[in-house]
Amino acid sequence: MSCYQCETDQADCNTGSCQGKYCLFTRIQSSRSFHVKKACTNTVNLLYEDNVQYTSFGNCEYRQVNAVNYDFKLCNSSSYCNTACPLGPFSSLISSSHSAFFQLMPLLLLLLIFSRRI
C-alpha cells in the first residue's frame, strides 16, 4: 500500500511516499508545539503516551493526555488514506491565562445542571 511519508511543524504535509501494510497519520499538539507526521507501518498496535491503545482503525481518533492533544489515524482502505484528520475537540491551543477557566468548565456545567434540578 502506498502512503504519504512526511513530517512538519505545519498543519499538513504531502511531500513523500512509502510502502507498507498500513498508513499512519499523527498530529501532536501542545500549547508550545505542533507536529504532524505521516508514515507507513506494518503493525496495528498504536499506543498513546499513557499506554492506552488506539481503537478506531480506519478513523481519526482524538485523545488528550497531560495537556497534549493526540490525533491518530491508522488505515488501509486505499492508497494515501493517511490524509490529515480534521482538527479534533481539543484542537484549540489554550493560553495559560485561560487554562484555569477551561479546566473548570466541566465542573461549572455540572453545577448548572444540578442547580436546575433543585
LINGINOR-V841351 format. One record per residue. N is the residue number from 1. RES is the residue in one small letter. NEAR is the number of other ideal C-beta (glycine too) atoms within 12 Angstrom. D_LAST is the distance of its C-alpha to the last C-alpha in whole Angstrom. Layout:
n,res,near,d_last
N,RES,NEAR,D_LAST
N,RES,NEAR,D_LAST
//
This chain:
n,res,near,d_last
1,m,24,59
2,s,20,59
3,c,33,56
4,y,33,55
5,q,26,56
6,c,28,55
7,e,23,53
8,t,22,52
9,d,17,49
10,q,17,49
11,a,17,46
12,d,24,49
13,c,25,52
14,n,20,55
15,t,15,58
16,g,19,59
17,s,20,60
18,c,25,60
19,q,18,60
20,g,25,58
21,k,18,56
22,y,32,53
23,c,38,52
24,l,40,49
25,f,43,47
26,t,37,45
27,r,38,43
28,i,31,42
29,q,30,40
30,s,23,39
31,s,20,39
32,r,14,43
33,s,16,44
34,f,25,44
35,h,24,47
36,v,33,47
37,k,32,50
38,k,38,51
39,a,29,53
40,c,29,55
41,t,28,54
42,n,17,55
43,t,17,52
44,v,21,49
45,n,16,47
46,l,27,45
47,l,19,43
48,y,24,41
49,e,19,41
50,d,13,39
51,n,11,41
52,v,17,39
53,q,17,41
54,y,31,41
55,t,16,40
56,s,22,40
57,f,22,44
58,g,22,45
59,n,19,41
60,c,28,40
61,e,31,37
62,y,27,35
63,r,30,34
64,q,26,33
65,v,19,35
66,n,14,35
67,a,20,34
68,v,25,37
69,n,31,37
70,y,34,39
71,d,38,40
72,f,40,42
73,k,36,44
74,l,37,47
75,c,33,48
76,n,24,52
77,s,17,51
78,s,14,54
79,s,19,56
80,y,24,54
81,c,27,51
82,n,41,49
83,t,25,48
84,a,28,46
85,c,34,42
86,p,17,40
87,l,19,38
88,g,24,35
89,p,15,31
90,f,25,32
91,s,22,35
92,s,16,34
93,l,19,36
94,i,22,33
95,s,12,35
96,s,14,35
97,s,9,33
98,h,14,30
99,s,16,30
100,a,13,27
101,f,14,25
102,f,21,25
103,q,14,25
104,l,13,22
105,m,15,20
106,p,12,19
107,l,14,17
108,l,15,16
109,l,13,15
110,l,13,13
111,l,14,11
112,l,13,10
113,i,12,9
114,f,11,7
115,s,10,5
116,r,9,6
117,r,8,4
118,i,7,0
//
